[in-house]
Amino acid sequence: MNDPVTVIGGGFAGCEAALQLAKRGIPVRLCEMKPKRFSPAHKSENLCELVCSNSFKAARVESAAGLLKAEMELLGSVCVRCAKATSVPAGGALAVDRDLFSAAVTEAVKSEPLIETVREECTRVPRAGTVIVAAGPLASAALSADIGALCGEPLSFFDAAAPIVTAESVDMTRAFTQSRYEKGGDDYVNCPMNKEEYEPFYGALVSAETVILHDFEKNGIYEGCMPIEVMAKRGENTIRFGPMKPVGLRDPATGHRPWAVLQLRKENAAGTLFNLVGFQTNLKFGEQQRVFSMIPALANAEFVRYGVMHRNTFLKSPGLLTPAFNMIERPDIFFAGQITGVEGYMESAAAGILAGINAANRLQGKPPFIPPETAMLGALSRYVADTSNKDFQPMGAAMGLLPPLPDRVRDKRLRYAKLAERALKDLAEYIQNESISK
């Protein structure tokens, strides 16, 4: 029998990884610091505790969140199974009774004879044997420091991310491609504004509602990255000399330099997603949609991720991890969950599934299990490892991560349905071909 695989963290990712390993006959030592020590956000002794919302987002398969859960079911996800068993009414979303859900996952782990759950704090990543680090965004200071030492750089302690929109939803009749002073080719999409458009946008930005931070999130959150709305409150022209500066640009539609410009930059190698450059924000999600859509080129923009600024420990995964979620330099060490740069309960669980399967495959001499890029699981695993992403920030499931269909479908609901159909078909075929146990 193999030596036990050490899994650090009993959250969504850790539990999924442990059960995937056990299902393949590999013993697991699952380390969880509760109840000996709790993070500021945790209260329950159970594994897989929900610390924020009790919703796992949309249930319909034609949505990114629903598609991800359907794909996870094909791989025997314990989180999806327990969520459905403990669900509560939530319209079109899959929401759970948080206590019953955590208890159900805890029981599933406890009932697996190949998993030994060790209730003690792990302050160091073992450097020998196979290890899966599934520490969440509130990893202890000691463990975070050791992970930083292992990876060669300190972890990011605050997630200061700008919104991301789909490329196809940007109105290119009101935008133009150009780099400042013609340096860098057409690397940026520029969304110009004249003075009459900018002034009401500015007024809406400085008066919009912001998210209330937890106490443990407040210290130092603005040290490295100032929110666009905070910068704007310093004066009406401050952001025109900062993220929205128009210098070095000329709008071909007018022949003149715009009053202000928002620049968009590719978020992924496929160019299906754009990042709002310099627009890290702490505005509420609905306010981001309202205010940023006042920029003419973004009037009908589809936001696949809103900007966030909160406590979130994550790796700079591109160049550090492979799409199989193990380290390039130390392939016996895997990472899973939000620490890898996926964002959301089910995304964390999905990363745990893939890390668990790939750790087992490595021990059993099998090739890595990397789902096709047309599947949400494959798209997320590639996003985490995409070295073309120079400004890496956490990402949740989004249809914009998937390669476009061969023929353009204008109706969004029909397009999403076709993307989901293709994803599940391709993933099922990949699972069958790889002889992965469901």
N, C-alpha and C positions, 0 to 999 in steps of 0.2 A: 504493500500500500504506500502511496505517496505520503511525504511529510505534509502536515496541515498547511494550507495557505492561510496567511494572516490577512484578515480583512479589518481595517481600522475604521470604525464608525458604524453605528446601528441605525442609520436613517434609511431613506428610500433606496439610495444607491447600494449601501452596504448589505442590506437585507436581500435585494435582488441578486447581487453578485454572489453572496454566500449560497443562496438556494440554487443558482445556476451551476455552481461548482459541485455542490452536493449531488445534484441530479445526475452529474456525470461521474459519480463515484469518488470524488476527491474530498478528503476531510478538510474542515475549515475551523479556524480559531477566530471567532468574531469578537473584536474588542470594542466595548462600549463603556464610556466613563460614567454614565448614569447608573445608579442613583448616588454613587460616591461623590460625583461632582456634576453640577448643572451649569449650563451656559445661562446668560441673562434672559434668554427667550424660552428656555425649556422648563417644563413643570412636571411632566409625567415620567414614571419609571419605565414605561413601555417603549419598545423600539418603534421606529417609523412614526415619530410624533409630528403632528402638524403644528407649526408655530404661527402661521398666518391664516389665510383663508382656508375654509373647508371645501373649496371647490377645485376640481381638477379640470376646469374649463369645459368647452363644448363637447357634447357627446356625439354629435353627428359626424359621420366618417368624412363628409365633404368639407370639414374644417381641418386646419392643421393639427389642432389638439386632438380631435376625434380620430384622425388618421393615425397619429402617433400611438394612441391607445390601441387601435385595431392592430397595428403592426406588433406592438408589444404582446398582445394576446397570442399572436402566432408563435411567439417564443416562450409562452407559458408564464407571463408576468404575474407574480404574486400580488403586486400592488393593484393592478387592474382587477384581478379576480376578487380581492378583498374589498375594493372600492364598490364594485357592483353588488356585493353581498351586504354592504352596510350603507347603501345609498339613502339619501333623503331627497324629497321633492325639491327640484331646483330648475324648473323649466327645461330648457334645452341643454343644461350643463349636467355634468356628473359631479355631484356633491355628496359628502359623506358625514355620518355621525363620527366626529373625530376620535372620540374615545373608543367606540366600537371598532373603527377601522384599525387604529393602532394595536388594539388588543388582538384583532384577527391576524395581523401580520406577525405580531409577537408569538402567537400560538403556532403559526405555520413554521416559524424558525425553530421554536422550542421542540416541536414534534419531529424535526429532522435529526436522526441519530448521528449523522456525519458532521453536524455543526455543534461546536462547543462555544457557548456564549460566555465570555469572560468580562465581568463587570469591574473594570479598572481603567484608569486613565492611561492612555498610551501617549507618551511625550516624545517618542522617537520612532522614526520609520526604520524597521529592521533592514539591515544592508545585506542579509543573507536569506536565501529562500525566495519563494514567490509571495509577493505582497500586493494587496489592493488597498490603496489609500482612498477611503470614501468619507473623509472628514468633510463636514458641511461648511457653510459660510461663517459659522461661529466656532471654528476650530480653536482650541485653547492656544494661548500665547506660546507655550513651550513647543507644542506640536507644529504650529505655524512657523516658528523660528527654525525648527529642524527641517521642515519641508523646504523652506527657503534656502537653507544650506545645501540640501540635496540637489536642488534645481539650479543652484548657482546664482540666485538673485532673490531679494525679498519678495514676498507675496504682495499683491495689490490688496490693500485693506478696505478700500472704498471703491464701489462701482460707480464711476462718473461717466455715464454713457449718453451719447446723443441719440435722437430718434433715427429709425431706419425706415425708408419707404421703398416700395417696389419701383423698379425702373420704368415699367410700362405705364405706371400711373402718373408720371411726371408729364406735364403739358409742355412738350418741347417746342410748341409754337410760341411759348412765352419764356423760353430758356435758350441758352446757347452754350456750346462747348468751347472752352478756351482756358489756357493757363495764363497766369499773370505775366505780362511782358513777353508772351509767346514762349515761355520756358516750360517744357514738359509736354508739348503737344496738346492733345484734347483730353487730358487727364481729369478735368473737372467739368461738371455741368453747372452753369451759372444761372441763378434765378434772380433776375434784376428787379428792382423796384424804383419807381420815381418818387419824388418827394410827397406827392398826394397819396400814394399807396403806403409809403413808409410811416407817415405820421399816425394814422389810425392803428397800424400794426404795433408801433411802439407803445401807444397808449394801452392797447389790450395786453401787451406783454408785461408791462410794469404793474398792472392791476389784477393780473390773473391769480387764481388760488394756487397755493403750493401745498405739498405734502407735509404733514407733521411728522417729524423724525422721532424715533425712539431715543431714550436717554443715552443708550450705549452707542448710538450712531452719530451723536452730535460732535464729539471731539475730533477736530482735524478734518472734517469732511470736505472743507473747501480749500485745503492747503495746496493741493496740486492742480485743481481744476475748478474754476469759478462758474457757477450756473449762469446761463445767458441772461436770466431775469435779474439776478443780483448785479451783474455788470451793467445792465441797462439802466438800473436805478441810479447809477452814478451820474447820469446826464443823457440827454436825448441823443447826443452824437457819439457817445462812448463806444457803442457797438459798431458804429460806422467807421471808427478808427481801429476796430478790433476784428471780430469774426466776420462782420458784414462789410469790410472795407472794399471799395470799388476800384482802388488804384490798380493800374496796370491792365485794366479790362476795358473793352469797348463793345457795346451792344451793337451787333450788326443790324438790328432792326431800326435803330435810331442813328447810328453813326457816332454816338456820344458815350461818355462814361456814365454809368447809372448812378443814381443817388445812393443806393445801397445794394449789396449783392449777397445772397446766400449761396454758398458753394456746396455742391453735392460731390461726394467721392465714392468710388466703387467700394462696396462692403465685401464682395466675394469675387473670386476669379471669374465666374461666369458672367458677372456684370448684371445680374438680375436684381440686385439690391443696391441702394444708395444710402450713404450716411450723411446726415446734416452736419457739415463740418463746423465745429466750435459751438454746437448747440446742446451741450450737456445741460441738463435742466432738472429742477426739482418741482416743476409744475405737475398738478394732477393730470392724469391721462386725458380726461375729457377736455381740459384746458389746452393741452398740447395740440389736440386735434383742431380745436376752435381757433387758436391763435396762429399756429403755423400754417394753417390752410388759408390764412389771409395773404400769404405770399402768392402772387398770381400763378406761378408755375406749379404750385402745390395745392391749388384750389380743390382738386379731386384726388389728392394723394392718398394712397393706401398705406397706412402705417402698419408695418409688421412687428415693430418693437417701438415702444415709447421710451423716451429718455428717463433715466433713473439715477439717483444719487443716494446710495445707502451702503451700509456695512455689508461687504461681500468679499470674502477671501477667495481669490481665484488665481490660477496659474496663467502665465503668458504661454499658452499651450502650443501655438504654432512654432515649430522648430524644436520643441521639447517633447511632444507626444506624437505618436503615430495615430492613424485613424482607428487602430485597434485599442487605443487608450493606454498603451504602455510607453515607457520612456525610450527614446531613441538610443540614448547612451547606456541605459540600464534596463534592458528589455524584460527583466523579471519583476520590475516594479511597475504596477498599473495604477492609474488614478481613475476615479469614477465620481459622478455627481457634480454638484455645482462648482466644485473646486476646479473642474476641467474647463469651465466656461460655457456650460449649458445652463439654462435658466428656467426654473419651474420644477414643481414636484415630480411630474411624470417624465420630464426631460432628464432629471437626475436619476430616476429609476431606470430609464432607458439606457443611460450611460453605464449604470451598474450591471444591467443585463449583458451588454456588449463586453464590458471588462471581465465579467465572470466567465462568459463563453470563451473569450480569447485567452484568459489565464489557463483555463482547462485545456484548450487546444494546444497551447505552448507546452504544457506539461505532458501531453499525450502525443506530441510530435506531429500535430496537425497544422495546416496553414491557418493564417489569421481569418477570422470571420468578419468581413467588412461588407455589409449590405450594399446593394446597388445604389448609385447616386439618385436614382429615381424614387427611392423610398425615403421617408422622413428620417428613419434611423441612419441610413447611409449619408444623407445630406448633413445631419448634425455631426456625425463622426468626422466627415470631411471638413466641415466648418472649423471644428476644433483644431485640426491639423493643417489648415490652409495657411501656408507661409506667405502667400500674397497679401494677407490681411495684416497690414503694418500697425494698425491701431486696434488691436484685438480687444473686444468687449464681449461679455456674456450674451448669449442668444437663445431664445426659446424656439419651439417649433413654429415654422412659418412657411406657407406655401411658396413664398418667394425664394426659398432656399432650393426648391426643386428645379431641375432643368425644364425649360418651356416645352410645351407640346409641339410636335412637328408642324401642325397647322394652328394658326392663332384662333382662339375662341374668345370672342369679345364679351359674351355674357359670363360674369364672374362665377356665378353659382354653377353653371354648366362646366366652366373651365376647371373649377375646383373638383367637381365630381369626376371629371375625366382624369385629372392628376391623381386623385385618390384611387381610382380603379386601376390605373397603370402601376401605382406604387405597390398595392397589395398583390397584384398579379406577379410583378417582378420579384417581390420579396418572397412570395410563396415558392416560386420557381427556384430562387437562390437557395432557400432553406432545403428544398427537396434535393437539389443537386449537391449541396454540401453535406447531406445526410445528418443535419443537426436535429437532435431530439427536441420535440416541441414540449 
